[in-house]
Amino acid sequence: MESYLVITIVLIVIIKIIQKKPVFIMNIKGKKITTKGNAPSKFINEATLIAKDYKIIGTIKGMKKENGIKLEFSKSIKPPNQQKFKNVFPYASYTKKKKDNYNKAG
């Protein structure tokens, strides 16, 4: 019985370690945006304009992935508005740059 408890606790700890934490969380309530974490300031400014123009309420999370950042949206932000945020997000600042060995003299 105790071994099941230990296994359960170990599994819970492993799951907590594996879960990815967001790079930033942006809470949007109409004209007001609050952020936790490292959201790019240019994105915050653009998101503020979008939220104000379209009266958006919801949450955007910037989740770290292997090749950069993926934006995750709350259900209250409809797909057309999600695309507006994706269009202004600076993905290039988060992507890993591959070395270009093609032009190197050897």
C-alpha atoms as one frame of an Amber mdcrd trajectory, in Angstrom:
protein
   0.000   0.000   0.000   2.802   2.424   0.863   4.548   1.661  -2.417   1.469
   2.861  -4.358   1.560   6.103  -2.433   5.269   6.578  -3.164   4.763   5.785
  -6.863   1.855   8.234  -7.054   3.872  10.999  -5.418   6.852  10.353  -7.721
   4.577  10.459 -10.791   3.033  13.742  -9.672   6.485  15.275  -9.177   7.639
  14.057 -12.612   4.517  15.468 -14.286   5.058  18.848 -12.608   8.679  18.913
 -13.789   7.795  17.939 -17.355   4.963  20.447 -17.751   6.065  23.463 -19.706
   5.660  26.816 -18.063   4.675  29.778 -20.212   7.282  32.382 -21.144   4.574
  34.987 -20.635   0.882  35.267 -19.818  -1.112  38.195 -21.140  -4.527  38.910
 -19.622  -6.722  41.100 -21.811  -9.772  42.962 -20.596 -10.836  45.409 -23.271
  -8.419  48.324 -23.158  -6.391  46.957 -20.235  -3.641  44.366 -20.655  -1.610
  42.901 -17.814   1.369  40.641 -18.415   3.407  38.226 -16.357   6.749  37.088
 -17.709   8.736  38.322 -20.695   6.319  39.414 -23.399   7.952  41.556 -26.111
   7.071  45.219 -25.593   6.269  45.689 -29.288   3.790  42.800 -29.059   2.186
  44.279 -25.939   1.725  47.606 -27.730   0.222  45.972 -30.826  -1.965  43.656
 -28.716  -3.298  46.662 -26.816  -4.427  48.248 -30.086  -6.060  45.019 -31.287
  -7.805  44.442 -27.961  -9.098  48.001 -27.918 -10.344  47.918 -31.529 -12.096
  44.542 -31.226 -13.118  44.659 -27.529 -11.335  41.412 -26.705 -11.390  39.720
 -23.318  -9.222  36.659 -22.689  -5.757  35.265 -22.113  -2.765  34.654 -24.369
   0.074  32.408 -23.237   3.459  32.306 -24.932   4.561  28.688 -24.590   8.178
  27.737 -25.235   8.572  25.021 -27.862  11.628  23.404 -29.481  11.734  25.827
 -32.376  10.445  28.984 -30.710   7.223  30.237 -29.126   3.666  29.078 -29.685
   0.808  31.360 -28.758  -2.072  29.683 -26.914  -5.388  31.502 -26.624  -8.314
  31.201 -24.233 -11.594  30.068 -25.794 -13.032  33.556 -25.493 -10.638  34.817
 -28.186 -12.160  33.739 -31.512  -9.945  32.405 -34.353 -10.132  35.563 -36.533
  -8.890  37.619 -33.581  -6.270  34.993 -32.703  -4.865  35.470 -36.191  -4.586
  39.216 -35.640  -2.381  38.593 -32.597  -0.322  35.959 -34.440   0.284  38.419
 -37.278   1.934  40.965 -34.974   3.899  38.570 -32.752   7.705  38.761 -33.339
   8.340  35.029 -33.838  11.786  35.719 -35.337  13.147  36.882 -31.978  12.382
  33.472 -30.463  13.478  31.062 -33.190  16.788  29.256 -32.916  19.178  30.335
 -35.611  20.822  27.560 -37.569  24.453  27.949 -38.530  24.985  28.639 -42.195
  27.981  26.539 -43.190  27.322  26.938 -46.910  29.256  30.182 -47.378  32.190
  29.346 -45.124  35.506  28.917 -46.850  37.048  25.597 -46.107
